[in-house]
Amino acid sequence: MEYKDGLETERLITRFVTPDDLPAWMEYCNDPIATTFTKRDETPEELAQRFIDFTLKRYAEGLYGLQALITMDTGEHIGMCGIMVQEVNGMQEIEVGYHLIRRHWGKGYATEAAQMFRNYGFENNVAESIISIIHPLNVQSKAVALRNGMQLVETNAIFREREYHLYRITRKEWETRRSA
């Protein structure tokens, strides 16, 4: 299936990430609070470049990937969200992932974007279930997953050689929520 950008919600539009997004993404990567659960032993510049390169590689390999989130009212780049193929517990899964620039936290954008990509995944028959892989201490991301209709299904899922919490929604659960 062809991965599409230009998805819209009431307040957001998406587009594929490009190398030109590096300066805008530096605000996220320079924020030690926003990157608490993503930063490794690298500079903010290296982290930003890794995000961009990894995303472009995913697109090229047909593994989906994060997309830039742009506000409709101002055209501002506020973060990234998307679906992507991930390996968890040795199995391939479809994850909806999200990272927002901190000054845009608390406005409902992460939930709005996550729900948009959850719907996209199910409407385009990408998977029978969609997950979110969340660091055990990342309370904000857990709240987004719950608002996205997901449930905590595992507290020791192995992802990139570490343990994470795994949240999931199945197609059947999504269909039940939509019809309610």
N, CA, C and O of each residue as an XYZ file, in Angstrom:
720
protein
N       0.829     -1.182      0.000
C       0.000      0.000      0.000
C       0.877      1.249      0.000
O       1.888      1.313      0.699
N       0.484      2.216     -0.774
C       1.202      3.478     -0.825
C       0.877      4.299      0.428
O      -0.288      4.473      0.787
N       1.912      4.791      1.074
C       1.757      5.628      2.266
C       1.489      7.048      1.792
O       2.213      7.567      0.944
N       0.454      7.678      2.333
C       0.056      9.008      1.883
C       0.339     10.051      2.943
O       0.284      9.784      4.143
N       0.639     11.231      2.474
C       0.722     12.376      3.370
C      -0.420     13.312      3.005
O      -1.303     12.943      2.230
N      -0.411     14.508      3.553
C      -1.517     15.423      3.302
C      -2.775     15.036      4.057
O      -3.876     15.443      3.687
N      -2.613     14.239      5.132
C      -3.755     13.874      5.966
C      -4.158     15.109      6.764
O      -3.313     15.927      7.126
N      -5.452     15.236      7.034
C      -5.931     16.426      7.729
C      -6.861     16.081      8.881
O      -7.634     15.125      8.831
N      -6.753     16.896      9.914
C      -7.739     16.914     10.988
C      -8.299     18.333     10.990
O      -8.034     19.124     10.084
N      -9.061     18.632     12.001
C      -9.614     19.980     12.121
C      -8.513     21.044     12.204
O      -8.669     22.150     11.687
N      -7.391     20.694     12.864
C      -6.343     21.694     13.101
C      -4.989     21.382     12.477
O      -4.107     22.240     12.451
N      -4.816     20.167     11.978
C      -3.496     19.721     11.525
C      -3.521     19.201     10.099
O      -4.544     18.726      9.608
N      -2.378     19.301      9.450
C      -2.152     18.644      8.167
C      -0.771     17.998      8.260
O       0.114     18.501      8.952
N      -0.597     16.880      7.559
C       0.696     16.200      7.584
C       1.387     16.336      6.229
O       0.761     16.586      5.198
N       2.686     16.161      6.280
C       3.463     16.030      5.048
C       4.675     15.175      5.364
O       5.112     15.070      6.510
N       5.207     14.567      4.308
C       6.398     13.756      4.515
C       7.551     14.638      4.990
O       7.685     15.792      4.581
N       8.360     14.078      5.843
C       9.547     14.747      6.356
C      10.564     14.871      5.223
O      10.679     13.984      4.376
N      11.294     15.977      5.219
C      12.385     16.185      4.257
C      13.629     16.620      5.028
O      13.529     16.999      6.195
N      14.794     16.572      4.394
C      16.001     17.068      5.063
C      15.882     18.538      5.477
O      16.565     18.975      6.402
N      15.027     19.294      4.805
C      14.830     20.704      5.150
C      14.145     20.893      6.500
O      14.101     22.012      7.011
N      13.609     19.821      7.088
C      12.960     19.906      8.397
C      13.955     19.939      9.549
O      13.569     20.147     10.699
N      15.215     19.738      9.251
C      16.221     19.682     10.313
C      16.216     20.920     11.209
O      16.201     20.760     12.430
N      16.228     22.138     10.680
C      16.218     23.303     11.578
C      14.963     23.364     12.468
O      15.065     23.677     13.654
N      13.801     23.071     11.911
C      12.569     23.103     12.714
C      12.590     22.019     13.784
O      12.072     22.230     14.882
N      13.173     20.875     13.488
C      13.183     19.756     14.426
C      14.212     19.960     15.540
O      14.180     19.262     16.554
N      15.114     20.907     15.351
C      16.119     21.186     16.380
C      15.486     21.691     17.676
O      16.038     21.463     18.753
N      14.348     22.367     17.598
C      13.700     22.830     18.829
C      13.346     21.642     19.719
O      13.551     21.691     20.932
N      12.815     20.576     19.120
C      12.506     19.363     19.883
C      13.794     18.753     20.443
O      13.878     18.433     21.628
N      14.781     18.600     19.582
C      16.009     17.895     19.964
C      16.863     18.670     20.963
O      17.672     18.070     21.670
N      16.702     19.978     21.035
C      17.423     20.796     22.009
C      16.737     20.840     23.364
O      17.279     21.415     24.307
N      15.561     20.246     23.480
C      14.781     20.311     24.710
C      15.019     19.047     25.543
O      14.558     17.970     25.165
N      15.732     19.162     26.669
C      16.027     17.966     27.463
C      14.783     17.320     28.072
O      14.799     16.127     28.375
N      13.721     18.076     28.253
C      12.491     17.487     28.790
C      11.756     16.713     27.693
O      11.331     15.578     27.910
N      11.607     17.322     26.524
C      10.917     16.654     25.411
C      11.631     15.379     24.996
O      10.986     14.408     24.602
N      12.952     15.369     25.080
C      13.729     14.215     24.611
C      14.121     13.243     25.719
O      14.955     12.362     25.505
N      13.538     13.392     26.876
C      13.872     12.521     28.008
C      13.862     11.048     27.631
O      14.736     10.296     28.062
N      12.896     10.627     26.838
C      12.736      9.205     26.538
C      13.246      8.824     25.146
O      13.101      7.673     24.734
N      13.841      9.775     24.415
C      14.339      9.468     23.073
C      15.828      9.721     22.915
O      16.461      9.151     22.027
N      16.379     10.548     23.743
C      17.774     10.951     23.578
C      18.724      9.826     23.975
O      18.508      9.096     24.942
N      19.765      9.726     23.196
C      20.843      8.784     23.508
C      22.101      9.605     23.757
O      22.025     10.816     23.964
N      23.231      8.965     23.738
C      24.493      9.684     23.911
C      24.868     10.360     22.599
O      25.754      9.905     21.876
N      24.173     11.454     22.308
C      24.418     12.193     21.074
C      24.035     13.645     21.293
O      23.279     13.976     22.207
N      24.562     14.490     20.450
C      24.235     15.913     20.536
C      22.828     16.137     19.986
O      22.304     15.278     19.278
N      22.210     17.276     20.298
C      20.906     17.573     19.703
C      20.949     17.556     18.168
O      19.997     17.119     17.523
N      22.037     18.025     17.602
C      22.178     18.008     16.141
C      22.191     16.577     15.607
O      21.558     16.274     14.596
N      22.920     15.705     16.298
C      22.977     14.294     15.884
C      21.618     13.626     16.043
O      21.211     12.833     15.194
N      20.912     13.946     17.132
C      19.580     13.389     17.350
C      18.624     13.826     16.245
O      17.887     13.007     15.696
N      18.639     15.109     15.922
C      17.757     15.624     14.860
C      18.072     14.952     13.534
O      17.165     14.548     12.806
N      19.348     14.832     13.224
C      19.740     14.190     11.966
C      19.331     12.723     11.955
O      18.902     12.203     10.925
N      19.467     12.045     13.117
C      19.063     10.637     13.200
C      17.564     10.491     12.943
O      17.149      9.593     12.210
N      16.752     11.359     13.536
C      15.302     11.335     13.298
C      14.994     11.469     11.807
O      14.226     10.687     11.247
N      15.603     12.467     11.178
C      15.332     12.733      9.755
C      15.806     11.552      8.904
O      15.051     11.037      8.080
N      17.052     11.126      9.103
C      17.608     10.035      8.296
C      16.811      8.747      8.466
O      16.521      8.054      7.490
N      16.459      8.430      9.714
C      15.714      7.200      9.997
C      14.342      7.244      9.332
O      13.875      6.243      8.788
N      13.706      8.399      9.378
C      12.388      8.552      8.758
C      12.481      8.402      7.246
O      11.665      7.705      6.643
N      13.455      9.040      6.632
C      13.625      8.940      5.177
C      13.937      7.500      4.761
O      13.471      7.034      3.721
N      14.719      6.809      5.567
C      15.030      5.397      5.293
C      13.764      4.543      5.366
O      13.556      3.668      4.526
N      12.923      4.795      6.362
C      11.658      4.053      6.477
C      10.805      4.254      5.231
O      10.267      3.294      4.680
N      10.683      5.502      4.789
C       9.896      5.767      3.578
C      10.445      4.948      2.416
O       9.691      4.291      1.699
N      11.757      4.993      2.236
C      12.392      4.317      1.095
C      12.208      2.805      1.150
O      12.114      2.151      0.111
N      12.157      2.252      2.350
C      12.027      0.801      2.520
C      10.576      0.340      2.638
O      10.329     -0.849      2.841
N       9.618      1.248      2.516
C       8.210      0.871      2.610
C       7.768      0.519      4.014
O       6.844     -0.273      4.194
N       8.419      1.099      5.015
C       8.102      0.815      6.417
C       7.310      1.957      7.058
O       7.295      2.104      8.280
N       6.653      2.764      6.217
C       5.895      3.928      6.664
C       6.841      4.927      7.314
O       7.938      5.133      6.794
N       6.476      5.556      8.420
C       7.360      6.505      9.086
C       6.610      7.707      9.601
O       5.461      7.951      9.235
N       7.278      8.457     10.458
C       6.692      9.673     11.003
C       6.506     10.701      9.891
O       7.234     10.701      8.898
N       5.523     11.572     10.075
C       5.303     12.685      9.156
C       5.312     13.978      9.957
O       4.993     13.995     11.145
N       5.682     15.055      9.285
C       5.667     16.365      9.926
C       4.226     16.763     10.206
O       3.344     16.568      9.370
N       3.996     17.318     11.379
C       2.686     17.845     11.764
C       2.736     19.358     11.627
O       3.581     20.022     12.226
N       1.819     19.891     10.833
C       1.779     21.311     10.545
C       0.417     21.847     10.979
O      -0.617     21.256     10.668
N       0.422     22.976     11.703
C      -0.858     23.566     12.092
C      -1.478     24.249     10.885
O      -0.786     24.898     10.101
N      -2.781     24.097     10.746
C      -3.477     24.720      9.619
C      -3.551     26.235      9.765
O      -3.478     26.965      8.776
N      -3.697     26.703     11.004
C      -3.881     28.152     11.164
C      -2.595     28.953     10.962
O      -2.645     30.058     10.421
N      -1.446     28.423     11.383
C      -0.201     29.189     11.270
C       0.815     28.583     10.310
O       1.765     29.256      9.911
N       0.625     27.313      9.934
C       1.597     26.644      9.074
C       2.866     26.238      9.805
O       3.879     25.925      9.180
N       2.807     26.244     11.138
C       3.984     25.930     11.942
C       4.193     24.423     12.074
O       3.236     23.666     12.235
N       5.445     24.002     12.004
C       5.852     22.609     12.232
C       5.866     22.393     13.738
O       6.677     22.998     14.439
N       4.969     21.527     14.253
C       4.845     21.372     15.709
C       5.310     20.018     16.222
O       5.343     19.800     17.433
N       5.668     19.109     15.331
C       6.112     17.794     15.764
C       6.025     16.788     14.642
O       5.936     17.143     13.466
N       6.054     15.516     15.031
C       5.954     14.418     14.076
C       5.037     13.344     14.638
O       4.962     13.128     15.848
N       4.345     12.679     13.726
C       3.484     11.565     14.100
C       3.358     10.678     12.876
O       3.534     11.146     11.751
N       3.060      9.423     13.078
C       2.843      8.532     11.943
C       2.722      7.090     12.386
O       2.838      6.755     13.565
N       2.485      6.256     11.396
C       2.516      4.816     11.635
C       3.839      4.301     11.091
O       4.407      4.862     10.154
N       4.315      3.228     11.695
C       5.571      2.648     11.243
C       5.668      1.194     11.659
O       5.110      0.780     12.675
N       6.376      0.442     10.868
C       6.645     -0.954     11.187
C       7.731     -0.968     12.260
O       8.777     -0.336     12.114
N       7.462     -1.702     13.338
C       8.420     -1.860     14.428
C       8.542     -3.335     14.769
O       7.601     -4.104     14.574
N       9.692     -3.725     15.272
C       9.861     -5.085     15.773
C       9.802     -5.063     17.293
O      10.638     -4.446     17.954
N       8.803     -5.745     17.831
C       8.592     -5.815     19.285
C       8.448     -7.287     19.646
O       7.683     -8.018     19.015
N       9.177     -7.710     20.649
C       9.146     -9.114     21.073
C       9.414    -10.056     19.898
O       8.866    -11.156     19.837
N      10.261     -9.614     18.967
C      10.626    -10.441     17.824
C       9.574    -10.521     16.731
O       9.725    -11.303     15.792
N       8.502     -9.722     16.833
C       7.430     -9.743     15.835
C       7.267     -8.353     15.230
O       7.498     -7.342     15.894
N       6.865     -8.318     13.955
C       6.580     -7.034     13.323
C       5.184     -6.565     13.701
O       4.215     -7.323     13.646
N       5.108     -5.310     14.081
C       3.853     -4.673     14.479
C       3.772     -3.320     13.785
O       4.780     -2.800     13.305
N       2.571     -2.752     13.734
C       2.390     -1.385     13.252
C       2.172     -0.501     14.476
O       1.252     -0.715     15.265
N       3.036      0.488     14.611
C       2.951      1.409     15.732
C       2.486      2.770     15.245
O       2.833      3.195     14.144
N       1.696      3.455     16.074
C       1.485      4.883     15.886
C       2.390      5.555     16.919
O       2.281      5.317     18.122
N       3.284      6.400     16.410
C       4.233      7.090     17.271
C       4.069      8.589     17.120
O       3.567      9.064     16.102
N       4.492      9.337     18.133
C       4.309     10.781     18.123
C       5.370     11.451     18.978
O       5.770     10.942     20.025
N       5.813     12.604     18.502
C       6.759     13.455     19.219
C       6.348     14.891     18.935
O       6.298     15.307     17.778
N       6.057     15.640     19.973
C       5.672     17.047     19.796
C       6.673     17.977     20.447
O       7.232     17.679     21.502
N       6.888     19.105     19.800
C       7.696     20.166     20.376
C       6.975     20.625     21.646
O       5.765     20.847     21.629
N       7.712     20.766     22.738
C       7.095     20.912     24.062
C       6.157     22.107     24.189
O       5.165     22.014     24.911
N       6.427     23.211     23.527
C       5.522     24.358     23.691
C       4.149     24.098     23.077
O       3.239     24.917     23.213
N       3.999     22.949     22.397
C       2.701     22.563     21.837
C       2.036     21.437     22.638
O       0.984     20.931     22.246
N       2.646     21.052     23.747
C       2.041     20.060     24.619
C       0.801     20.656     25.282
O       0.692     21.872     25.438
N      -0.126     19.789     25.667
C      -1.297     20.222     26.420
C      -2.375     20.883     25.585
O      -3.317     21.450     26.139
N      -2.265     20.825     24.279
C      -3.256     21.438     23.384
C      -4.079     20.395     22.629
O      -4.924     20.741     21.804
N      -3.824     19.113     22.919
C      -4.572     18.048     22.261
C      -4.028     17.629     20.901
O      -4.613     16.768     20.243
N      -2.923     18.220     20.472
C      -2.380     17.888     19.152
C      -1.910     16.438     19.045
O      -2.151     15.783     18.031
N      -1.238     15.931     20.086
C      -0.730     14.554     20.032
C      -1.876     13.559     19.887
O      -1.799     12.633     19.079
N      -2.930     13.746     20.662
C      -4.089     12.858     20.568
C      -4.749     12.975     19.205
O      -5.090     11.966     18.589
N      -4.928     14.192     18.736
C      -5.559     14.435     17.432
C      -4.766     13.747     16.318
O      -5.346     13.101     15.445
N      -3.446     13.887     16.354
C      -2.597     13.277     15.327
C      -2.577     11.757     15.458
O      -2.663     11.050     14.454
N      -2.465     11.248     16.684
C      -2.435      9.797     16.897
C      -3.731      9.153     16.423
O      -3.704      8.092     15.801
N      -4.865      9.786     16.711
C      -6.149      9.244     16.254
C      -6.252      9.276     14.734
O      -6.801      8.352     14.133
N      -5.732     10.327     14.106
C      -5.742     10.418     12.659
C      -4.960      9.251     12.048
O      -5.428      8.617     11.103
N      -3.774      8.968     12.586
C      -2.972      7.881     12.023
C      -3.517      6.514     12.396
O      -3.391      5.575     11.611
N      -4.115      6.374     13.564
C      -4.800      5.122     13.912
C      -5.892      4.858     12.891
O      -5.995      3.759     12.346
N      -6.710      5.880     12.635
C      -7.794      5.723     11.648
C      -7.233      5.404     10.265
O      -7.754      4.539      9.561
N      -6.176      6.103      9.884
C      -5.554      5.853      8.585
C      -5.117      4.394      8.476
O      -5.361      3.747      7.458
N      -4.480      3.882      9.512
C      -4.011      2.496      9.498
C      -5.134      1.496      9.321
O      -5.018      0.559      8.531
N      -6.221      1.689     10.052
C      -7.339      0.755      9.936
C      -8.128      0.965      8.645
O      -8.520     -0.009      8.002
N      -8.365      2.204      8.260
C      -9.130      2.476      7.038
C      -8.421      1.973      5.788
O      -9.070      1.671      4.786
N      -7.094      1.880      5.837
C      -6.314      1.423      4.690
C      -5.800      0.000      4.862
O      -4.901     -0.437      4.143
N      -6.382     -0.724      5.826
C      -6.064     -2.138      6.052
C      -4.575     -2.408      6.210
O      -4.046     -3.383      5.677
N      -3.909     -1.526      6.952
C      -2.483     -1.691      7.192
C      -2.231     -2.833      8.177
O      -1.240     -3.553      8.048
N      -3.124     -3.006      9.163
C      -2.929     -4.029     10.197
C      -4.244     -4.333     10.890
O      -5.205     -3.569     10.800
N      -4.268     -5.462     11.581
C      -5.440     -5.846     12.369
C      -5.382     -5.263     13.782
O      -6.385     -5.260     14.497
N      -4.217     -4.776     14.178
C      -4.095     -4.054     15.442
C      -2.977     -3.035     15.285
O      -2.079     -3.189     14.457
N      -3.054     -2.000     16.095
C      -2.059     -0.934     16.081
C      -1.603     -0.734     17.516
O      -2.407     -0.748     18.449
N      -0.302     -0.549     17.674
C       0.286     -0.420     19.005
C       0.920      0.953     19.201
O       1.109      1.714     18.252
N       1.241      1.244     20.446
C       2.160      2.309     20.811
C       3.138      1.710     21.811
O       2.743      1.041     22.765
N       4.412      1.960     21.576
C       5.498      1.473     22.427
C       5.931      2.655     23.291
O       6.401      3.669     22.775
N       5.772      2.520     24.599
C       5.956      3.678     25.472
C       6.885      3.350     26.635
O       6.746      2.318     27.291
N       7.832      4.248     26.876
C       8.732      4.103     28.014
C       7.885      4.037     29.292
O       6.921      4.791     29.426
N       8.225      3.159     30.218
C       7.410      2.998     31.434
C       7.159      4.278     32.221
O       6.149      4.365     32.921
N       8.029      5.265     32.136
C       7.867      6.503     32.902
C       7.218      7.629     32.105
O       7.021      8.721     32.639
N       6.882      7.390     30.847
C       6.349      8.450     29.989
C       4.831      8.574     30.173
O       4.047      8.051     29.381
N       4.448      9.270     31.225
C       3.043      9.409     31.607
C       2.231     10.126     30.519
O       1.094      9.739     30.249
N       2.796     11.162     29.896
C       2.068     11.916     28.868
C       1.734     11.035     27.662
O       0.614     11.080     27.151
N       2.692     10.243     27.212
C       2.432      9.374     26.056
C       1.424      8.268     26.391
O       0.631      7.863     25.541
N       1.464      7.792     27.621
C       0.477      6.795     28.040
C      -0.926      7.390     27.989
O      -1.869      6.715     27.577
N      -1.070      8.639     28.400
C      -2.380      9.298     28.357
C      -2.864      9.445     26.917
O      -4.048      9.252     26.642
N      -1.968      9.781     26.003
C      -2.342      9.873     24.587
C      -2.806      8.507     24.079
O      -3.817      8.415     23.382
N      -2.080      7.460     24.421
C      -2.459      6.106     23.978
C      -3.850      5.732     24.487
O      -4.648      5.162     23.743
N      -4.142      6.047     25.735
C      -5.460      5.749     26.288
C      -6.550      6.536     25.561
O      -7.612      5.990     25.262
N      -6.297      7.813     25.274
C      -7.270      8.615     24.525
C      -7.407      8.119     23.084
O      -8.408      8.387     22.419
N      -6.399      7.400     22.616
C      -6.431      6.826     21.274
C      -7.161      5.479     21.277
O      -7.172      4.776     20.267
N      -7.762      5.127     22.397
C      -8.545      3.895     22.486
C      -7.722      2.660     22.769
O      -8.238      1.544     22.706
N      -6.460      2.837     23.079
C      -5.571      1.704     23.329
C      -5.644      1.274     24.783
O      -6.052      2.029     25.666
N      -5.238      0.042     24.995
C      -5.167     -0.494     26.344
C      -3.760     -1.017     26.579
O      -3.101     -1.500     25.658
N      -3.309     -0.916     27.826
C      -2.029     -1.495     28.202
C      -2.161     -3.015     28.127
O      -3.002     -3.601     28.809
N      -1.341     -3.646     27.308
C      -1.424     -5.093     27.152
C      -0.167     -5.816     27.629
O      -0.177     -7.031     27.828
N       0.927     -5.050     27.813
C       2.158     -5.687     28.269
C       3.059     -4.640     28.907
O       3.194     -3.523     28.407
N       3.679     -5.027     30.032
C       4.552     -4.083     30.731
C       6.028     -4.407     30.561
O       6.879     -3.673     31.064
N       6.347     -5.481     29.867
C       7.755     -5.821     29.655
C       8.019     -6.229     28.208
O       8.715     -7.211     27.946
N       7.462     -5.471     27.282
C       7.689     -5.733     25.857
C       9.130     -5.356     25.506
O       9.622     -4.312     25.935
N       9.785     -6.179     24.751
C      11.176     -5.931     24.370
C      11.217     -5.201     23.030
O      10.760     -5.709     22.006
N      11.780     -3.991     23.072
C      11.933     -3.156     21.896
C      13.316     -2.538     21.952
O      13.663     -1.853     22.914
N      14.104     -2.785     20.914
C      15.483     -2.274     20.865
C      16.263     -2.608     22.141
O      16.973     -1.778     22.708
N      16.093     -3.863     22.561
C      16.822     -4.441     23.688
C      16.502     -3.817     25.042
O      17.277     -3.945     25.990
N      15.354     -3.138     25.130
C      14.900     -2.572     26.401
C      13.453     -2.962     26.632
O      12.750     -3.371     25.708
N      13.014     -2.829     27.887
C      11.623     -3.127     28.214
C      10.778     -1.857     28.133
O      11.164     -0.798     28.627
N       9.628     -1.994     27.503
C       8.688     -0.892     27.338
C       7.286     -1.373     27.674
O       7.036     -2.574     27.773
N       6.384     -0.431     27.847
C       4.966     -0.756     27.964
C       4.384     -0.769     26.565
O       4.712      0.077     25.732
N       3.525     -1.727     26.319
C       2.916     -1.888     25.003
C       1.413     -1.657     25.130
O       0.722     -2.338     25.887
N       0.930     -0.683     24.371
C      -0.494     -0.366     24.297
C      -0.991     -0.822     22.941
O      -0.256     -0.764     21.955
N      -2.260     -1.284     22.882
C      -2.784     -1.826     21.632
C      -4.266     -1.518     21.483
O      -5.009     -1.450     22.462
N      -4.676     -1.333     20.232
C      -6.085     -1.314     19.866
C      -6.237     -2.232     18.661
O      -5.440     -2.177     17.724
N      -7.256     -3.069     18.691
C      -7.521     -3.967     17.570
C      -8.530     -3.318     16.626
O      -9.225     -2.368     16.986
N      -8.589     -3.845     15.438
C      -9.566     -3.352     14.471
C     -10.982     -3.466     15.038
O     -11.790     -2.548     14.893
N     -11.273     -4.587     15.677
C     -12.623     -4.790     16.230
C     -12.928     -3.731     17.292
O     -14.026     -3.176     17.309
N     -11.975     -3.446     18.172
C     -12.174     -2.414     19.195
C     -12.379     -1.047     18.544
O     -13.225     -0.266     18.980
N     -11.602     -0.766     17.504
C     -11.728      0.497     16.777
C     -13.098      0.613     16.125
O     -13.739      1.662     16.191
N     -13.546     -0.478     15.491
C     -14.862     -0.463     14.841
C     -15.974     -0.258     15.860
O     -16.933      0.465     15.590
N     -15.857     -0.888     17.029
C     -16.860     -0.721     18.088
C     -16.890      0.722     18.561
O     -17.967      1.279     18.773
N     -15.726      1.336     18.730
C     -15.657      2.738     19.167
C     -16.268      3.668     18.124
O     -16.949      4.634     18.469
N     -16.023      3.375     16.856
C     -16.536      4.235     15.777
C     -18.050      4.167     15.686
O     -18.702      5.166     15.381
N     -18.615      2.990     15.950
C     -20.060      2.837     15.801
C     -20.834      3.320     17.028
O     -22.052      3.494     16.981
N     -20.099      3.532     18.132
C     -20.763      3.972     19.381
C     -21.147      5.432     19.320
O     -21.711      5.963     20.277
